[in-house]
Amino acid sequence: MRSREEMAEVVRRLEAYYPDAQCALEAGEDPFRLLVMAILSAQCTDARVNLVSGPLFARFPDAPSLAEGSIEEIEELIRTCGLYHSKAKNLHLMSVRLTEVYGGKVPSEMDDLLSLAGVGRKVANLIRGDVFGLGGIVADTHCIRISNLLGFADSTDPHKVERQLDGLVPKDKQSDFCHRLVQYGRNVCVARRPQCGVCVLRDVCAHACAGKETP
């Protein structure tokens, strides 16, 4: 496995390439909205989640209101996100627990977040990093794929990749690093045809250095 020094160079280059790391989910400064949108984003594009969330939050702006809503109404509002039956149930259960146990406030501890319906480690790390500044590797498809190509991970298992990168990327840089990987995976290191010829990481990428890059 590669070193922290090698990862530091990747982090530095991505910071220069994307000076403003941004979460693609347009939740503003509201932790509850980010939590809801992160749950909705499973197997759904961020663009679709952003579109659906407007009417959803207009009807249910906070945890108590969503907890009082019917699953049927929630389903109608999020239908185009896919998997809407399970997502609506999870959003309702999550909001009930958030209201009854945490006073409607999003908690910061990993175990507390994982106790909420629909929240796995990926969502929990997003919340801990973006909301509370605690860091956390958000091991989504872009993160897993690019980290493997670069040679900093050797698995497609999200939890394993999270552990591998957690030891290489400083806590205070983890959230922005993951957001930059998403941007890079969409714009340059595209899954079906990576643009290796214009990649700023080409000379430090294990995949490219092995002669497997796309011209």
Secondary structure, DSSP 8 states (H G I E B T S, - for coil): ---HHHHHHHHHHHHHH-SS---SS--TT-HHHHHHHHHHTTTS-HHHHHHHHHHHHHH--SHHHHHHS-HHHHHHHHGGGSSHHHHHHHHHHHHHHHHHHHTT----SHHHHHTSTT--HHHHHHHHHHTT--------HHHHHHHHHHTS---S-HHHHHHHHHTTS-HHHHHHHHHHHHHHHHHTS-SSS--GGG-TTGGG-HHHHTT----
